[in-house]
């Protein structure tokens, strides 16, 4: 069937179907809406990235120019596929075609390098360690074109002046030695309080537990402050500032225990 064109039209209906049973363009009290064919929900609208002051912004443009959240690293190896479309990673170890400090976005089929510009800000969600470059978790970084580097400008504003906590439950089934208490505590965190709740006593009276970190296993609680064989709540008030991302650990020595459970709560603030 030949196309039909009418260039003389100056108006159409307020709810126009595009093609047979296709999506609709609708006037809703002066607001243009893109609707599905049944007019029961909104329809997806696609277009090019904006170039003018009044152009609409695409999802890709938003994810790569504003509010950029970096959730992983490229560590010198082939990064494989992304976990989701829109995932952004930073190069922490150079390798292959990937150079340090570059940003890449998974577009659903390949990693696409992002253009980095002066003043660009990124948020690092989790600590990125083990590479040539390392980045602190829950921190905002600013691209300085003059020094060509990402500058740490501090904790995410969403996490400033708040209280947070890390938790872990330890039982007689766990192996002796250091056990991580939740995720890493971020740089500039001040440990304020440790609570150990023994809900079931360990049946070896010689069993012990300390709370600290890799540098000092009982920095926050010594073994004499927790009676693992007696049900109860044991509390230690603290004030310790961590100058770097640090993993809080609990070091267990359960002896011959065949029962027992203790829950740990590590409280800290970020300023």
Order of alpha helices (4+ residues) and beta strands (2+ residues): beta-beta-beta-alpha-beta-beta-beta-beta-beta-beta-beta-beta-beta-beta-beta-beta-beta-beta-beta
